[in-house]
Amino acid sequence: MSTAPNPTRIIKTRSGRVLDQAAFEATIDAGLARRERELTSRRAKAKRAASRLSEKAQEVKKKVTAALRC
């Protein structure tokens, strides 16, 4: 006799919500997608900031080089 897995597993979250297996998986997927968007946004902001710093460094380098030539 084999028993099939119970597809109607009920999960109670720490916040007190009661979810079935499908709703729990959907909640996890939504959370992971949200976290990925947050990280992507942070990476984009960091890249823009790094680009601005690089541009400023290039300007300073040009000014110093020009001052040394005089």
N, CA, C and O atoms as a Tripos MOL2 file, in Angstrom:
@<TRIPOS>MOLECULE
protein
  280   279    70     0     0
PROTEIN
NO_CHARGES

@<TRIPOS>ATOM
      1 N           0.8360   -1.1810    0.0000 N.3       1 MET1
      2 CA          0.0000    0.0000    0.0000 C.3       1 MET1
      3 C           0.8810    1.2440    0.0000 C.2       1 MET1
      4 O           1.6550    1.4790    0.9280 O.2       1 MET1
      5 N           0.7500    2.0110   -1.0300 N.am      2 SER2
      6 CA          1.4900    3.2650   -1.0650 C.3       2 SER2
      7 C           0.5180    4.4130   -0.8450 C.2       2 SER2
      8 O          -0.6320    4.3840   -1.2830 O.2       2 SER2
      9 N           1.0100    5.3950   -0.1700 N.am      3 THR3
     10 CA          0.1540    6.5530    0.0780 C.3       3 THR3
     11 C           0.6690    7.7260   -0.7350 C.2       3 THR3
     12 O           1.8700    7.9940   -0.7670 O.2       3 THR3
     13 N          -0.2270    8.4070   -1.3770 N.am      4 ALA4
     14 CA          0.1390    9.5840   -2.1690 C.3       4 ALA4
     15 C           0.4010   10.7520   -1.2250 C.2       4 ALA4
     16 O          -0.2090   10.8430   -0.1600 O.2       4 ALA4
     17 N           1.3050   11.6400   -1.6150 N.am      5 PRO5
     18 CA          1.5410   12.8020   -0.7660 C.3       5 PRO5
     19 C           0.2800   13.6500   -0.6580 C.2       5 PRO5
     20 O          -0.5170   13.7240   -1.5920 O.2       5 PRO5
     21 N           0.1180   14.2750    0.4700 N.am      6 ASN6
     22 CA         -1.0700   15.0740    0.7260 C.3       6 ASN6
     23 C          -0.9090   16.4540    0.0790 C.2       6 ASN6
     24 O          -0.1350   17.2720    0.5760 O.2       6 ASN6
     25 N          -1.6240   16.7300   -1.0200 N.am      7 PRO7
     26 CA         -1.4670   18.0130   -1.7020 C.3       7 PRO7
     27 C          -2.1350   19.1710   -0.9630 C.2       7 PRO7
     28 O          -1.9170   20.3320   -1.3090 O.2       7 PRO7
     29 N          -2.9320   18.8700    0.0340 N.am      8 THR8
     30 CA         -3.6560   19.9220    0.7500 C.3       8 THR8
     31 C          -2.9910   20.2380    2.0820 C.2       8 THR8
     32 O          -3.6690   20.4220    3.0930 O.2       8 THR8
     33 N          -1.6850   20.3000    2.0780 N.am      9 ARG9
     34 CA         -0.9540   20.6290    3.2970 C.3       9 ARG9
     35 C          -1.2800   22.0680    3.6940 C.2       9 ARG9
     36 O          -1.2800   22.9610    2.8470 O.2       9 ARG9
     37 N          -1.5540   22.2900    4.9620 N.am     10 ILE10
     38 CA         -1.8870   23.6120    5.4760 C.3      10 ILE10
     39 C          -0.6970   24.1410    6.2670 C.2      10 ILE10
     40 O          -0.1150   23.4290    7.0850 O.2      10 ILE10
     41 N          -0.3440   25.3940    6.0130 N.am     11 ILE11
     42 CA          0.8030   26.0110    6.6700 C.3      11 ILE11
     43 C           0.3320   27.2750    7.3650 C.2      11 ILE11
     44 O          -0.3580   28.1020    6.7690 O.2      11 ILE11
     45 N           0.7070   27.4180    8.6240 N.am     12 LYS12
     46 CA          0.3850   28.6350    9.3650 C.3      12 LYS12
     47 C           1.6580   29.4700    9.4710 C.2      12 LYS12
     48 O           2.6770   29.0050    9.9830 O.2      12 LYS12
     49 N           1.5870   30.7030    8.9830 N.am     13 THR13
     50 CA          2.7600   31.5710    8.9870 C.3      13 THR13
     51 C           2.9460   32.2190   10.3520 C.2      13 THR13
     52 O           2.0690   32.1400   11.2130 O.2      13 THR13
     53 N           4.1050   32.8640   10.5410 N.am     14 ARG14
     54 CA          4.3640   33.5450   11.8110 C.3      14 ARG14
     55 C           3.3930   34.6860   12.0430 C.2      14 ARG14
     56 O           3.0960   35.0300   13.1870 O.2      14 ARG14
     57 N           2.8950   35.2740   10.9640 N.am     15 SER15
     58 CA          1.9390   36.3760   11.1040 C.3      15 SER15
     59 C           0.5280   35.8780   11.3860 C.2      15 SER15
     60 O          -0.3830   36.6770   11.6070 O.2      15 SER15
     61 N           0.3440   34.5580   11.3790 N.am     16 GLY16
     62 CA         -0.9550   33.9920   11.7030 C.3      16 GLY16
     63 C          -1.8010   33.6300   10.5000 C.2      16 GLY16
     64 O          -2.8970   33.0910   10.6570 O.2      16 GLY16
     65 N          -1.3150   33.9160    9.2980 N.am     17 ARG17
     66 CA         -2.0740   33.5500    8.1050 C.3      17 ARG17
     67 C          -2.0130   32.0490    7.9010 C.2      17 ARG17
     68 O          -0.9960   31.4120    8.1760 O.2      17 ARG17
     69 N          -3.1030   31.4960    7.4210 N.am     18 VAL18
     70 CA         -3.1660   30.0670    7.1320 C.3      18 VAL18
     71 C          -3.2030   29.9110    5.6130 C.2      18 VAL18
     72 O          -4.0930   30.4360    4.9440 O.2      18 VAL18
     73 N          -2.2250   29.1830    5.0830 N.am     19 LEU19
     74 CA         -2.0960   29.0300    3.6400 C.3      19 LEU19
     75 C          -2.0540   27.5600    3.2620 C.2      19 LEU19
     76 O          -1.5290   26.7320    4.0050 O.2      19 LEU19
     77 N          -2.6130   27.2430    2.0960 N.am     20 ASP20
     78 CA         -2.4180   25.8960    1.5770 C.3      20 ASP20
     79 C          -1.0800   25.8780    0.8410 C.2      20 ASP20
     80 O          -0.4310   26.9160    0.7160 O.2      20 ASP20
     81 N          -0.6730   24.7410    0.3650 N.am     21 GLN21
     82 CA          0.6480   24.5870   -0.2550 C.3      21 GLN21
     83 C           0.8310   25.5280   -1.4430 C.2      21 GLN21
     84 O           1.8800   26.1590   -1.5730 O.2      21 GLN21
     85 N          -0.1740   25.6310   -2.3100 N.am     22 ALA22
     86 CA         -0.0660   26.4790   -3.5040 C.3      22 ALA22
     87 C           0.0570   27.9530   -3.1210 C.2      22 ALA22
     88 O           0.8700   28.6790   -3.6930 O.2      22 ALA22
     89 N          -0.7450   28.3930   -2.1620 N.am     23 ALA23
     90 CA         -0.6790   29.7920   -1.7270 C.3      23 ALA23
     91 C           0.6560   30.0880   -1.0610 C.2      23 ALA23
     92 O           1.2080   31.1770   -1.2230 O.2      23 ALA23
     93 N           1.1750   29.1220   -0.3130 N.am     24 PHE24
     94 CA          2.4710   29.2960    0.3380 C.3      24 PHE24
     95 C           3.5740   29.4570   -0.7050 C.2      24 PHE24
     96 O           4.4180   30.3440   -0.5850 O.2      24 PHE24
     97 N           3.5680   28.6030   -1.7250 N.am     25 GLU25
     98 CA          4.5710   28.6900   -2.7880 C.3      25 GLU25
     99 C           4.4500   30.0060   -3.5510 C.2      25 GLU25
    100 O           5.4630   30.6030   -3.9150 O.2      25 GLU25
    101 N           3.2210   30.4630   -3.7980 N.am     26 ALA26
    102 CA          3.0170   31.7420   -4.4870 C.3      26 ALA26
    103 C           3.5540   32.8970   -3.6460 C.2      26 ALA26
    104 O           4.1420   33.8350   -4.1840 O.2      26 ALA26
    105 N           3.3560   32.8320   -2.3400 N.am     27 THR27
    106 CA          3.8660   33.8670   -1.4380 C.3      27 THR27
    107 C           5.3840   33.8930   -1.4540 C.2      27 THR27
    108 O           5.9880   34.9650   -1.4900 O.2      27 THR27
    109 N           6.0010   32.7240   -1.4280 N.am     28 ILE28
    110 CA          7.4630   32.6290   -1.4670 C.3      28 ILE28
    111 C           7.9870   33.1880   -2.7910 C.2      28 ILE28
    112 O           8.9540   33.9500   -2.7990 O.2      28 ILE28
    113 N           7.3610   32.8180   -3.9030 N.am     29 ASP29
    114 CA          7.7890   33.3080   -5.2190 C.3      29 ASP29
    115 C           7.6670   34.8260   -5.3090 C.2      29 ASP29
    116 O           8.5490   35.4900   -5.8540 O.2      29 ASP29
    117 N           6.5760   35.3760   -4.7770 N.am     30 ALA30
    118 CA          6.3910   36.8280   -4.8020 C.3      30 ALA30
    119 C           7.4640   37.5200   -3.9670 C.2      30 ALA30
    120 O           7.9840   38.5640   -4.3630 O.2      30 ALA30
    121 N           7.7920   36.9460   -2.8240 N.am     31 GLY31
    122 CA          8.8360   37.5170   -1.9720 C.3      31 GLY31
    123 C          10.1970   37.4810   -2.6350 C.2      31 GLY31
    124 O          10.9620   38.4420   -2.5510 O.2      31 GLY31
    125 N          10.5020   36.3730   -3.2960 N.am     32 LEU32
    126 CA         11.7820   36.2600   -3.9980 C.3      32 LEU32
    127 C          11.8630   37.2490   -5.1580 C.2      32 LEU32
    128 O          12.9110   37.8500   -5.3930 O.2      32 LEU32
    129 N          10.7680   37.4140   -5.8740 N.am     33 ALA33
    130 CA         10.7470   38.3610   -6.9920 C.3      33 ALA33
    131 C          10.9350   39.7880   -6.4860 C.2      33 ALA33
    132 O          11.6560   40.5780   -7.0950 O.2      33 ALA33
    133 N          10.2810   40.1170   -5.3660 N.am     34 ARG34
    134 CA         10.4300   41.4530   -4.7850 C.3      34 ARG34
    135 C          11.8750   41.7030   -4.3660 C.2      34 ARG34
    136 O          12.4250   42.7730   -4.6270 O.2      34 ARG34
    137 N          12.4800   40.7240   -3.7240 N.am     35 ARG35
    138 CA         13.8720   40.8610   -3.2720 C.3      35 ARG35
    139 C          14.8190   41.0250   -4.4670 C.2      35 ARG35
    140 O          15.7690   41.8060   -4.4060 O.2      35 ARG35
    141 N          14.5610   40.2950   -5.5400 N.am     36 GLU36
    142 CA         15.3930   40.4130   -6.7420 C.3      36 GLU36
    143 C          15.2850   41.8160   -7.3410 C.2      36 GLU36
    144 O          16.2880   42.3880   -7.7690 O.2      36 GLU36
    145 N          14.0600   42.3760   -7.3730 N.am     37 ARG37
    146 CA         13.8800   43.7380   -7.8800 C.3      37 ARG37
    147 C          14.6300   44.7440   -7.0120 C.2      37 ARG37
    148 O          15.2510   45.6710   -7.5310 O.2      37 ARG37
    149 N          14.5750   44.5630   -5.6830 N.am     38 GLU38
    150 CA         15.2810   45.4690   -4.7760 C.3      38 GLU38
    151 C          16.7840   45.4240   -5.0330 C.2      38 GLU38
    152 O          17.4370   46.4650   -5.1000 O.2      38 GLU38
    153 N          17.3270   44.2250   -5.1760 N.am     39 LEU39
    154 CA         18.7610   44.0870   -5.4070 C.3      39 LEU39
    155 C          19.1660   44.6730   -6.7520 C.2      39 LEU39
    156 O          20.2100   45.3140   -6.8660 O.2      39 LEU39
    157 N          18.3440   44.4540   -7.7630 N.am     40 THR40
    158 CA         18.6300   44.9980   -9.0890 C.3      40 THR40
    159 C          18.6370   46.5170   -9.0360 C.2      40 THR40
    160 O          19.4880   47.1630   -9.6480 O.2      40 THR40
    161 N          17.6900   47.0820   -8.3050 N.am     41 SER41
    162 CA         17.6190   48.5320   -8.1640 C.3      41 SER41
    163 C          18.8600   49.0620   -7.4600 C.2      41 SER41
    164 O          19.4180   50.0830   -7.8610 O.2      41 SER41
    165 N          19.2920   48.3710   -6.4140 N.am     42 ARG42
    166 CA         20.4930   48.7970   -5.6860 C.3      42 ARG42
    167 C          21.7300   48.7080   -6.5650 C.2      42 ARG42
    168 O          22.5930   49.5850   -6.5240 O.2      42 ARG42
    169 N          21.8150   47.6470   -7.3620 N.am     43 ARG43
    170 CA         22.9620   47.4990   -8.2650 C.3      43 ARG43
    171 C          22.9990   48.6310   -9.2860 C.2      43 ARG43
    172 O          24.0600   49.1870   -9.5690 O.2      43 ARG43
    173 N          21.8360   48.9670   -9.8330 N.am     44 ALA44
    174 CA         21.7680   50.0400  -10.8260 C.3      44 ALA44
    175 C          22.1900   51.3640  -10.1990 C.2      44 ALA44
    176 O          22.9280   52.1340  -10.8130 O.2      44 ALA44
    177 N          21.7240   51.6320   -8.9780 N.am     45 LYS45
    178 CA         22.1100   52.8690   -8.2930 C.3      45 LYS45
    179 C          23.6080   52.8880   -8.0320 C.2      45 LYS45
    180 O          24.2570   53.9200   -8.2030 O.2      45 LYS45
    181 N          24.1590   51.7590   -7.6220 N.am     46 ALA46
    182 CA         25.5980   51.6810   -7.3440 C.3      46 ALA46
    183 C          26.4070   51.8980   -8.6220 C.2      46 ALA46
    184 O          27.4430   52.5640   -8.5990 O.2      46 ALA46
    185 N          25.9360   51.3390   -9.7330 N.am     47 LYS47
    186 CA         26.6460   51.5260  -11.0050 C.3      47 LYS47
    187 C          26.6300   52.9900  -11.4270 C.2      47 LYS47
    188 O          27.6420   53.5160  -11.8910 O.2      47 LYS47
    189 N          25.4790   53.6540  -11.2670 N.am     48 ARG48
    190 CA         25.3990   55.0710  -11.6220 C.3      48 ARG48
    191 C          26.3270   55.9030  -10.7440 C.2      48 ARG48
    192 O          27.0090   56.8060  -11.2300 O.2      48 ARG48
    193 N          26.3480   55.5950   -9.4460 N.am     49 ALA49
    194 CA         27.2260   56.3280   -8.5290 C.3      49 ALA49
    195 C          28.6900   56.1030   -8.8920 C.2      49 ALA49
    196 O          29.4860   57.0420   -8.8790 O.2      49 ALA49
    197 N          29.0420   54.8740   -9.2120 N.am     50 ALA50
    198 CA         30.4230   54.5690   -9.5980 C.3      50 ALA50
    199 C          30.7920   55.3010  -10.8860 C.2      50 ALA50
    200 O          31.9170   55.7790  -11.0300 O.2      50 ALA50
    201 N          29.8650   55.3850  -11.8020 N.am     51 SER51
    202 CA         30.1100   56.0870  -13.0580 C.3      51 SER51
    203 C          30.3580   57.5710  -12.7990 C.2      51 SER51
    204 O          31.2690   58.1600  -13.3810 O.2      51 SER51
    205 N          29.5540   58.1720  -11.9300 N.am     52 ARG52
    206 CA         29.7500   59.5870  -11.5950 C.3      52 ARG52
    207 C          31.1060   59.8080  -10.9420 C.2      52 ARG52
    208 O          31.8050   60.7690  -11.2630 O.2      52 ARG52
    209 N          31.4800   58.9190  -10.0240 N.am     53 LEU53
    210 CA         32.7860   59.0470   -9.3720 C.3      53 LEU53
    211 C          33.9200   58.9120  -10.3740 C.2      53 LEU53
    212 O          34.9120   59.6370  -10.2990 O.2      53 LEU53
    213 N          33.7750   57.9930  -11.3020 N.am     54 SER54
    214 CA         34.7940   57.7950  -12.3270 C.3      54 SER54
    215 C          34.9380   59.0480  -13.1910 C.2      54 SER54
    216 O          36.0520   59.4610  -13.5150 O.2      54 SER54
    217 N          33.8080   59.6480  -13.5610 N.am     55 GLU55
    218 CA         33.8500   60.8740  -14.3570 C.3      55 GLU55
    219 C          34.5480   61.9920  -13.5940 C.2      55 GLU55
    220 O          35.3600   62.7240  -14.1590 O.2      55 GLU55
    221 N          34.2300   62.1230  -12.3110 N.am     56 LYS56
    222 CA         34.8740   63.1550  -11.4950 C.3      56 LYS56
    223 C          36.3710   62.8980  -11.3880 C.2      56 LYS56
    224 O          37.1700   63.8330  -11.4460 O.2      56 LYS56
    225 N          36.7500   61.6470  -11.2320 N.am     57 ALA57
    226 CA         38.1720   61.3010  -11.1360 C.3      57 ALA57
    227 C          38.8930   61.6520  -12.4310 C.2      57 ALA57
    228 O          40.0220   62.1410  -12.4020 O.2      57 ALA57
    229 N          38.2490   61.4070  -13.5590 N.am     58 GLN58
    230 CA         38.8540   61.7480  -14.8530 C.3      58 GLN58
    231 C          39.0450   63.2610  -14.9820 C.2      58 GLN58
    232 O          40.0680   63.7210  -15.4880 O.2      58 GLN58
    233 N          38.0530   64.0340  -14.5200 N.am     59 GLU59
    234 CA         38.1620   65.4930  -14.5670 C.3      59 GLU59
    235 C          39.3200   65.9780  -13.7010 C.2      59 GLU59
    236 O          40.0940   66.8390  -14.1190 O.2      59 GLU59
    237 N          39.4350   65.4300  -12.5020 N.am     60 VAL60
    238 CA         40.5200   65.8110  -11.5940 C.3      60 VAL60
    239 C          41.8640   65.4450  -12.2100 C.2      60 VAL60
    240 O          42.8190   66.2180  -12.1340 O.2      60 VAL60
    241 N          41.9360   64.2720  -12.8170 N.am     61 LYS61
    242 CA         43.1820   63.8300  -13.4590 C.3      61 LYS61
    243 C          43.5890   64.8040  -14.5630 C.2      61 LYS61
    244 O          44.7620   65.1560  -14.6820 O.2      61 LYS61
    245 N          42.6150   65.2410  -15.3730 N.am     62 LYS62
    246 CA         42.9040   66.1910  -16.4460 C.3      62 LYS62
    247 C          43.4130   67.5150  -15.8740 C.2      62 LYS62
    248 O          44.3650   68.0950  -16.3960 O.2      62 LYS62
    249 N          42.7770   67.9870  -14.8040 N.am     63 LYS63
    250 CA         43.1850   69.2540  -14.1930 C.3      63 LYS63
    251 C          44.5970   69.1580  -13.6290 C.2      63 LYS63
    252 O          45.4030   70.0720  -13.8090 O.2      63 LYS63
    253 N          44.8970   68.0640  -12.9540 N.am     64 VAL64
    254 CA         46.2270   67.8800  -12.3680 C.3      64 VAL64
    255 C          47.2740   67.7810  -13.4650 C.2      64 VAL64
    256 O          48.3410   68.3860  -13.3660 O.2      64 VAL64
    257 N          46.9760   67.0250  -14.5050 N.am     65 THR65
    258 CA         47.9060   66.8760  -15.6260 C.3      65 THR65
    259 C          48.1570   68.2300  -16.2890 C.2      65 THR65
    260 O          49.2950   68.5650  -16.6170 O.2      65 THR65
    261 N          47.0940   68.9990  -16.4820 N.am     66 ALA66
    262 CA         47.2350   70.3250  -17.0960 C.3      66 ALA66
    263 C          48.0590   71.2450  -16.2030 C.2      66 ALA66
    264 O          48.8860   72.0090  -16.7000 O.2      66 ALA66
    265 N          47.8430   71.1800  -14.9020 N.am     67 ALA67
    266 CA         48.5930   72.0260  -13.9670 C.3      67 ALA67
    267 C          50.0700   71.6480  -13.9520 C.2      67 ALA67
    268 O          50.9280   72.5220  -13.8240 O.2      67 ALA67
    269 N          50.3760   70.3730  -14.0810 N.am     68 LEU68
    270 CA         51.7710   69.9300  -14.0710 C.3      68 LEU68
    271 C          52.5000   70.3200  -15.3500 C.2      68 LEU68
    272 O          53.7150   70.5140  -15.3270 O.2      68 LEU68
    273 N          51.7940   70.4370  -16.4450 N.am     69 ARG69
    274 CA         52.4080   70.8000  -17.7260 C.3      69 ARG69
    275 C          52.8100   72.2730  -17.7620 C.2      69 ARG69
    276 O          53.7480   72.6480  -18.4660 O.2      69 ARG69
    277 N          52.1060   73.0940  -17.0120 N.am     70 CYS70
    278 CA         52.3840   74.5450  -17.0380 C.3      70 CYS70
    279 C          53.6520   74.9110  -16.3310 C.2      70 CYS70
    280 O          54.0100   76.0870  -16.2730 O.2      70 CYS70
@<TRIPOS>BOND
     1     1     2 1
     2     2     3 1
     3     3     4 2
     4     3     5 am
     5     5     6 1
     6     6     7 1
     7     7     8 2
     8     7     9 am
     9     9    10 1
    10    10    11 1
    11    11    12 2
    12    11    13 am
    13    13    14 1
    14    14    15 1
    15    15    16 2
    16    15    17 am
    17    17    18 1
    18    18    19 1
    19    19    20 2
    20    19    21 am
    21    21    22 1
    22    22    23 1
    23    23    24 2
    24    23    25 am
    25    25    26 1
    26    26    27 1
    27    27    28 2
    28    27    29 am
    29    29    30 1
    30    30    31 1
    31    31    32 2
    32    31    33 am
    33    33    34 1
    34    34    35 1
    35    35    36 2
    36    35    37 am
    37    37    38 1
    38    38    39 1
    39    39    40 2
    40    39    41 am
    41    41    42 1
    42    42    43 1
    43    43    44 2
    44    43    45 am
    45    45    46 1
    46    46    47 1
    47    47    48 2
    48    47    49 am
    49    49    50 1
    50    50    51 1
    51    51    52 2
    52    51    53 am
    53    53    54 1
    54    54    55 1
    55    55    56 2
    56    55    57 am
    57    57    58 1
    58    58    59 1
    59    59    60 2
    60    59    61 am
    61    61    62 1
    62    62    63 1
    63    63    64 2
    64    63    65 am
    65    65    66 1
    66    66    67 1
    67    67    68 2
    68    67    69 am
    69    69    70 1
    70    70    71 1
    71    71    72 2
    72    71    73 am
    73    73    74 1
    74    74    75 1
    75    75    76 2
    76    75    77 am
    77    77    78 1
    78    78    79 1
    79    79    80 2
    80    79    81 am
    81    81    82 1
    82    82    83 1
    83    83    84 2
    84    83    85 am
    85    85    86 1
    86    86    87 1
    87    87    88 2
    88    87    89 am
    89    89    90 1
    90    90    91 1
    91    91    92 2
    92    91    93 am
    93    93    94 1
    94    94    95 1
    95    95    96 2
    96    95    97 am
    97    97    98 1
    98    98    99 1
    99    99   100 2
   100    99   101 am
   101   101   102 1
   102   102   103 1
   103   103   104 2
   104   103   105 am
   105   105   106 1
   106   106   107 1
   107   107   108 2
   108   107   109 am
   109   109   110 1
   110   110   111 1
   111   111   112 2
   112   111   113 am
   113   113   114 1
   114   114   115 1
   115   115   116 2
   116   115   117 am
   117   117   118 1
   118   118   119 1
   119   119   120 2
   120   119   121 am
   121   121   122 1
   122   122   123 1
   123   123   124 2
   124   123   125 am
   125   125   126 1
   126   126   127 1
   127   127   128 2
   128   127   129 am
   129   129   130 1
   130   130   131 1
   131   131   132 2
   132   131   133 am
   133   133   134 1
   134   134   135 1
   135   135   136 2
   136   135   137 am
   137   137   138 1
   138   138   139 1
   139   139   140 2
   140   139   141 am
   141   141   142 1
   142   142   143 1
   143   143   144 2
   144   143   145 am
   145   145   146 1
   146   146   147 1
   147   147   148 2
   148   147   149 am
   149   149   150 1
   150   150   151 1
   151   151   152 2
   152   151   153 am
   153   153   154 1
   154   154   155 1
   155   155   156 2
   156   155   157 am
   157   157   158 1
   158   158   159 1
   159   159   160 2
   160   159   161 am
   161   161   162 1
   162   162   163 1
   163   163   164 2
   164   163   165 am
   165   165   166 1
   166   166   167 1
   167   167   168 2
   168   167   169 am
   169   169   170 1
   170   170   171 1
   171   171   172 2
   172   171   173 am
   173   173   174 1
   174   174   175 1
   175   175   176 2
   176   175   177 am
   177   177   178 1
   178   178   179 1
   179   179   180 2
   180   179   181 am
   181   181   182 1
   182   182   183 1
   183   183   184 2
   184   183   185 am
   185   185   186 1
   186   186   187 1
   187   187   188 2
   188   187   189 am
   189   189   190 1
   190   190   191 1
   191   191   192 2
   192   191   193 am
   193   193   194 1
   194   194   195 1
   195   195   196 2
   196   195   197 am
   197   197   198 1
   198   198   199 1
   199   199   200 2
   200   199   201 am
   201   201   202 1
   202   202   203 1
   203   203   204 2
   204   203   205 am
   205   205   206 1
   206   206   207 1
   207   207   208 2
   208   207   209 am
   209   209   210 1
   210   210   211 1
   211   211   212 2
   212   211   213 am
   213   213   214 1
   214   214   215 1
   215   215   216 2
   216   215   217 am
   217   217   218 1
   218   218   219 1
   219   219   220 2
   220   219   221 am
   221   221   222 1
   222   222   223 1
   223   223   224 2
   224   223   225 am
   225   225   226 1
   226   226   227 1
   227   227   228 2
   228   227   229 am
   229   229   230 1
   230   230   231 1
   231   231   232 2
   232   231   233 am
   233   233   234 1
   234   234   235 1
   235   235   236 2
   236   235   237 am
   237   237   238 1
   238   238   239 1
   239   239   240 2
   240   239   241 am
   241   241   242 1
   242   242   243 1
   243   243   244 2
   244   243   245 am
   245   245   246 1
   246   246   247 1
   247   247   248 2
   248   247   249 am
   249   249   250 1
   250   250   251 1
   251   251   252 2
   252   251   253 am
   253   253   254 1
   254   254   255 1
   255   255   256 2
   256   255   257 am
   257   257   258 1
   258   258   259 1
   259   259   260 2
   260   259   261 am
   261   261   262 1
   262   262   263 1
   263   263   264 2
   264   263   265 am
   265   265   266 1
   266   266   267 1
   267   267   268 2
   268   267   269 am
   269   269   270 1
   270   270   271 1
   271   271   272 2
   272   271   273 am
   273   273   274 1
   274   274   275 1
   275   275   276 2
   276   275   277 am
   277   277   278 1
   278   278   279 1
   279   279   280 2
@<TRIPOS>SUBSTRUCTURE
     1 MET1         2 RESIDUE 1 A MET
     2 SER2         6 RESIDUE 1 A SER
     3 THR3        10 RESIDUE 1 A THR
     4 ALA4        14 RESIDUE 1 A ALA
     5 PRO5        18 RESIDUE 1 A PRO
     6 ASN6        22 RESIDUE 1 A ASN
     7 PRO7        26 RESIDUE 1 A PRO
     8 THR8        30 RESIDUE 1 A THR
     9 ARG9        34 RESIDUE 1 A ARG
    10 ILE10       38 RESIDUE 1 A ILE
    11 ILE11       42 RESIDUE 1 A ILE
    12 LYS12       46 RESIDUE 1 A LYS
    13 THR13       50 RESIDUE 1 A THR
    14 ARG14       54 RESIDUE 1 A ARG
    15 SER15       58 RESIDUE 1 A SER
    16 GLY16       62 RESIDUE 1 A GLY
    17 ARG17       66 RESIDUE 1 A ARG
    18 VAL18       70 RESIDUE 1 A VAL
    19 LEU19       74 RESIDUE 1 A LEU
    20 ASP20       78 RESIDUE 1 A ASP
    21 GLN21       82 RESIDUE 1 A GLN
    22 ALA22       86 RESIDUE 1 A ALA
    23 ALA23       90 RESIDUE 1 A ALA
    24 PHE24       94 RESIDUE 1 A PHE
    25 GLU25       98 RESIDUE 1 A GLU
    26 ALA26      102 RESIDUE 1 A ALA
    27 THR27      106 RESIDUE 1 A THR
    28 ILE28      110 RESIDUE 1 A ILE
    29 ASP29      114 RESIDUE 1 A ASP
    30 ALA30      118 RESIDUE 1 A ALA
    31 GLY31      122 RESIDUE 1 A GLY
    32 LEU32      126 RESIDUE 1 A LEU
    33 ALA33      130 RESIDUE 1 A ALA
    34 ARG34      134 RESIDUE 1 A ARG
    35 ARG35      138 RESIDUE 1 A ARG
    36 GLU36      142 RESIDUE 1 A GLU
    37 ARG37      146 RESIDUE 1 A ARG
    38 GLU38      150 RESIDUE 1 A GLU
    39 LEU39      154 RESIDUE 1 A LEU
    40 THR40      158 RESIDUE 1 A THR
    41 SER41      162 RESIDUE 1 A SER
    42 ARG42      166 RESIDUE 1 A ARG
    43 ARG43      170 RESIDUE 1 A ARG
    44 ALA44      174 RESIDUE 1 A ALA
    45 LYS45      178 RESIDUE 1 A LYS
    46 ALA46      182 RESIDUE 1 A ALA
    47 LYS47      186 RESIDUE 1 A LYS
    48 ARG48      190 RESIDUE 1 A ARG
    49 ALA49      194 RESIDUE 1 A ALA
    50 ALA50      198 RESIDUE 1 A ALA
    51 SER51      202 RESIDUE 1 A SER
    52 ARG52      206 RESIDUE 1 A ARG
    53 LEU53      210 RESIDUE 1 A LEU
    54 SER54      214 RESIDUE 1 A SER
    55 GLU55      218 RESIDUE 1 A GLU
    56 LYS56      222 RESIDUE 1 A LYS
    57 ALA57      226 RESIDUE 1 A ALA
    58 GLN58      230 RESIDUE 1 A GLN
    59 GLU59      234 RESIDUE 1 A GLU
    60 VAL60      238 RESIDUE 1 A VAL
    61 LYS61      242 RESIDUE 1 A LYS
    62 LYS62      246 RESIDUE 1 A LYS
    63 LYS63      250 RESIDUE 1 A LYS
    64 VAL64      254 RESIDUE 1 A VAL
    65 THR65      258 RESIDUE 1 A THR
    66 ALA66      262 RESIDUE 1 A ALA
    67 ALA67      266 RESIDUE 1 A ALA
    68 LEU68      270 RESIDUE 1 A LEU
    69 ARG69      274 RESIDUE 1 A ARG
    70 CYS70      278 RESIDUE 1 A CYS
